[in-house]
Amino acid sequence: MKVLYFHQHFNTPSGIVGIRSYQMAKALIHQGHEVTIVCGSYEGGKTGLTEPFVGGRRRGMVDGIEIIEFDLAYSNADGFIKRALTFCNFALRSIGLAFTEKYDVLFATTTPLTAGIPGIFARWLRGKPFVFEVRDLWPELPRAMGVIRNPLVLSAMSILEWASYRSAHRLIGLAPAIVKGIAARGVRPERIQMLPNGCDLDIFSIRVEPWRPEEVRATDLLALFAGTHGIANGLDAVLDAAVELKRRGREDIKLVLIGQGKLKAGLQARAAREGLDNVMFHDPVNKVKLAGLMAATDLGLQILANVPAFYYGTSPNKFFDYIAAGLPVLNNYPGWLAEMITKHRCGFVIPPDNPVAFADALEQAAVDREALKAMGQRGRALAETHFDRIKLADRWVDWVTEVKA
């Protein structure tokens, strides 16, 4: 079977962002299918293609995956209008491929929501099976965050959401609220499957060279946030905890933020202004290098802004990387991941917007390293039994390739 796979922000393991689509494409190939990935050029992502663009695109093979990359650069730091234009441009070019390429199934994954547009055309004008993967609920999340307020834009997004869901023969949601949100749009439950992000156990099981930033001593407790520094992440909560730790004189607890994002410069400026020398910022690295840092880390920070839509509506890569690396997790918002951490006793769950509770958890972690180690071991066991990427990928392949028009 030939799968035409649309993911605007595709990345291979040589890049510094998520590799879910790469792993799913490899799973398709492993089971004897062919796959063509269609993507743009994403900041921090690497497609593996190096030839120059011709006519606004380039095409080639990377690790057995055929890749079509449009010359459409995208960065999380771009303004709203520029990002919207890039999304629409990618969707329009993708429609052309949906009409001209040879394939058996069209698969599209968000974000952005416009990823579903070629699938709509393929379903209704070519009669092709269409599978749509939803990583975030749009426009619910941007509305809840206050990122998009224009009622016309929100209405247009709502219509596109409805059209994408109702056009797809099958859908995939990455979190419980996403599945519930899809069903609320009138999609029958038997057409929806929850398949969350997974753990790359192989990457975090290989022998790597442990490393820490120079400012972190071997005896310090190192708490790590690895991910985007954006509005959704609410990373001022980490700096608020750092202020509380400084007040308590806990110089032995270091907070490291590794990644990139629109708000990183502002966070760095605040840390410098307030003399928070217990907070370190580091440039993003690929997953193998990240595995080395996590091998020398004591605690993973799962931080999000206090937005109720996040509680059951996100499936963050960083959480799965932490437990794959055997790290206990400190989580600062309610929801399905908080419930999982509590049930499996693999970390700390603290209330949102509470720097005192945040600092208390960090102090507890620093004081009882044996208990911390046991939490990490339970987290790794959870990764192996419930979130092994290879097992989840097999289920994903079955769901995608068994679809009927």
Secondary structure, DSSP 8 states (H G I E B T S, - for coil): -EEEEE-TT---TTSSS--HHHHHHHHHHHTT-EEEEEEEEETT---S--S--BTTEEEEEETTEEEEEEEEEE-TTS-HHHHHHHHHHHHHHHHHHHHHS--SEEEEE-SSGGGGHHHHHHHHHH---EEEEESS-TTHHHHHHTS---HHHHHHHHHHHHHHHHH-SEEEESSHHHHHHHHHTT--GGGEEE----B-TTTTTS-------TTS-TTSEEEEEES--SGGG-THHHHHHHHHHHHHT-TTEEEEEE---TTHHHHHHHHHHTT-TTEEEE----HHHHHHHHHT-SEEEE---S-HHHHTT---HHHHHHHHTT--EEE-S-SHHHHHHHHHT-EEE--TT-HHHHHHHHHHHHH-HHHHHHHHHHHHHHHHHH-BHHHHHHHHHHHHHT---
